[in-house]
């Protein structure tokens, strides 16, 4: 932190000097424009995002320990906002690395291979902030999670293993949207102009959205776990009655839906109703848990316990969303 004195120029214009290190780091030149945004008693000064040069990163696979590590590195560079990633294939055994680069396209939205030779591959991230509003993406994630939960109830009721398998496939789309939102939020924290384009009212909201997007991703993971456990349970006992699970699932859907509605409407009163309903869900969860001790088949009991635990986690995550809703509805004066 640096202290800067305020000077008056021309009798009416207030002037402060800029830190030299920051000027050099941002390549600022005389005559360039800066964007100044008010935040209460603070001012945020940014270089123009419109004039910002594309960010490029080069990776040499000879310096990467494995093809799996390359995938993690590519995701990391995507999240921090690089626009072009060039991978130098400077190892003879680069086929596994090529496969990892292509696999990344299944996880990351807006990524295309624009150059593919024996020496290198280049990824270009083609995203338009104006066309992908962060709130809309979060709402899309909620809709997918909700549809997965509702179909889970149908799958349990109708003993529909095919529908359970379809639920598992849908989880991949949640992962793709998760990475996209994290990338957006990182840029929004850095640039207020990008935050505005993404429909984020204040950069303070980025923290709340960061919590929510992770919660939505974890909820999808738990729904996937329930579907996988049910498929195994079906193989063990096709005629297993799961009426208690179906009822509990419906209650969890209700709590989850209200928590997200409270978030996007900034309705703290609705968020409070979530906590009241969670108490009922916890009671039902406890009742179902006690019934599991009466099941003689140990394998079936273990699978049902796994399903029950995931339903409990989804309910708990709904409470986390409700807490974020209350925090984000509280205005800072």
N, C-alpha and C positions, 0 to 999 in steps of 0.2 A: 504494500500500500504506500502511495506517495501523496504528500500534501502539495497542493498547487495554489498559488495566490491568484486572486481575481483582479484584473486590471480593467480600467475604463478607457475605451478608445472612441474618439469623436464625440465624447460627452454623453452618449446614450447606449453604446455597445459594450457589453461585458465580455472580457476575453480571458481565457486560461491557456497555458502552453500544454502541449502534448508530450508524454514521455518519449524520449528518443528511441529507447529499445523497442517500444510498441510500433513507432513509426517505421523503423527499419524492418521489423518482423512482418509488417503488413504491406511493405513496399509502397508506402504512401508518398505521394509527390506533391509539390506545390500546385495548387489549382484543382486537386482531386476533391470530390464531394464526400462528406460524411453524413451519416444518418443519426439524428439525435432523438431519443425517445424518453419521455418523462415517466418515472415510476415513483409517484409520491414526492418525497424529498430527494430522490436520486435521479440522475441522468445517465442514460446508457448511450455510449457513442460507438457506432459500428461503421466499418467500411461498407460500401454499397454491395449488396449481394448480387445485384444485376451485373456489376462489373467484375465480380469475383472470378478468377481464372479456375478452369477445371482442375481438380486435384487428381494427380496421377501417382501410382505406386508401382514399383518394380520388385518382383520376387524372384530369387534364384532357387530352384529346387535343390541345388547342391547344398544349400544352407538350411534346408528343412529336413527334420529328422525322419518324417514318414509322410505317406500320402494322406493319412488321416489327419496329421498335424496341418497339412496344407489346407484341408477343408476348414479347419478351425481358424486358420489365419485369414483365409478369404472372407469368412463370415465376419471376422473382427474388422477388417478393412471396409467391408460393406457397411457395417453398423456405424463406424466413425465418419462416414461420408465421402469416401473416395469415389470418383466418377469413372476412372479408368484404372484397371489393374492388369499389368503385363507380367506374365509368368515366363521366365527364361527356363527352357528345358535343357539345362546344362548337365544332364546325367544320361548315361546310356540306357539305364533301366527306367525310362520315364513313362511307360505305359500305364502303370498304376496311378501316377500323378495325373495323367490325362483323364483317366476315368473319374478321379476325384473332382477335377475341374468341371467335367460335364455333370456329375452328380449334383454339384452346387446349384445348378439351374433349377432343380426340383425344389430347393429350399428358399431361394431368393427371388423376389418379384422384381422385374425390370432389368434383369441381367441377361446380356446376350454375348455370345462369342463372336467377335468381329474380325478376328485374325487367328488362323490356325495353321501353323507350319511345323516343320520338324524341329525348328529351333525355339519356337515360342508360341504362346497362346495369349490372346488379349481379350479381357472382359470389359465390356462397356455397360455402365449402369445408366439406364435411360428412364428417369423418373420425372414426372411433372408435378410439382407441389400443388398447383392449382386444381388438378384433376383428382387428387387423392387426399381428401380432408381427413385428418386424424380421427375426429369424432365419428365420422361415417365408417371408417375402418373398424373402430372399436365396436360400433353398433353391428357391423357385419360379423365380427367375431362372436358377439353375444348371440346373434341369430343362429349361427352355426352351432354353437354350444347348446342353445335351447333346443334346436331341432334334433341334435344328437341325444339329449336327455329324453325328449318326448318319444323318439323312436326306440330308445332303450326300454321305456315302459311298455311299448307295443311289442317289442321283441320278447320281453319276459312274459307278457300276457299270452301271446300267441305261439310261444315256443318257436320263434322265427330266427333261426341261426343265420340265414342269409342276410336279414336286416342287421343283425349284430356285426357281421363282417363289413357291411356297408358303413356302419358307424365308425369302425376302425379306420377305413380309408379316408373318411372326412377329416380325421384329426390332422392329417398332413397340411390341409389348407390353413388351419389355425396356426401352425408353425410358420408358414410363409407370411401370413399377415402379422404375426408377432415380430419377426425380424424387420419387416417394413416399418412398423410403428416405432420400434426402438431407434431405427435410423432417423426417422422423422423427428423424434423427440430430442435426439442428440443435436440435430441441426437447429431445432427451435430454441434450445437452451443457448446456443451460440449466437443466433441471429434473431432478433425480435421481428424483423421483416418476414422471415420464413415462418415464424410462429403465427403471425397474422394470416399468411397465405394458407396455413394448415388449419385455420379456424380455432386456434388456441388463443383465448382471450388475453391471458397473461402468462408469462413464462413461469410464474409460480404454479400454474396448473400442470406443468410438465411432470412434476414429482408425483402428483396424484395419478396422472395417466400412466406413468411408468409402473406404478404399483398395480394398477388395474389391468394393464395389458399382460403382465406376468401372471396375475390371478386367472385371467381368461385362458391363458395358455395352459396353466396347471389344471384347471377344471377339465379341459379337453383331454389331458393326459389321464385323469382319473376316470372319465367316462370311457375312454379306450380300455383302461384296465378292467372296468366292470364288464365290458363287452367280451373281452378275451377270457375272463374268468367264467362268464356264463357259457361260452362256447365249450370250455373244458367241462363245466358242470353238466351240460347237456349230453356230452359223450359218456359221462359216468351214470347219470340218472335222467333219462329223457322225460320222465313224468313228474319231476320235482315241482311241487307247488310253491309259487313265489308271490302269493297275494300280498304278504306283508311288505315285501320289497317293492312291489308295484305301488302300493299306497305311499310308502316312504319316498319313492322317487317322485311321485306327483307333488308331494309337499315340498320337496327340495326344489323342484322346478318353480313353484310359486314364490318361494323365498328368493331364489336367484333372480327371477324376473323383476320382482319389486326392488331389489337392491340396485339393479342396473337402471331402472326407471328413476329411482331417487337420485342416482348419479347424474344422469343427463338432464334432469329437470331441476337439479340443485335443490331438491325438496328434502330438508332435514327431518320433517315430520314423518314422511313416508319411510325414511331410513330408520327411524325409531321403531316403526311397526315391524321392520325386519327382525330386530332383536327380540321382540315379543314372540314372533312366529318361530324363531330359532329355538326358543325354549320348548315349544311343542315338538319340534323336529327331534330335539335331543331326547325327549321322553320316549318318542316312538322308536328312535334308534336304540335306546337302552332296552326297550321291550323286545325288539327283534333280536338283539344280542343275547338276551337270556334264553330265548327259544333255541338258539344254535347249540346250546349245551345238551339239548334233548336229542340231537341228531346222532344216530349210532354210527353212520358211515363217516369216518374221520376225513377222508379226502373231500367229500362233499361239504362237510362243515368248514374245512379250511378255505375252500373256494368261496363259499358264501360269506365267510368272515372277511375275506379280501374285498368282496363286493360291498359289504356293509361299511367297511373302513373308508372306502373311496367315496361312498355317498356321504358319510360324515364329514370328510374333508371338503367336499363340494359345498355343503351347507356352511361350513366354517369360512370358506373363501367368500361366500356370499356376504357373510358378516363383515369381512375385510372391505368389500366394495362399499357396503353401507357406511363404514367408518370414513372411507375416503369421501363419500358423498357429503357427509356432515362437515368434514374439514374444508371441502371445496365450496360449500355453501356459506361458510363463515367469511364475511368480508373483513379485510384489514383496513382500518380507518387511518 
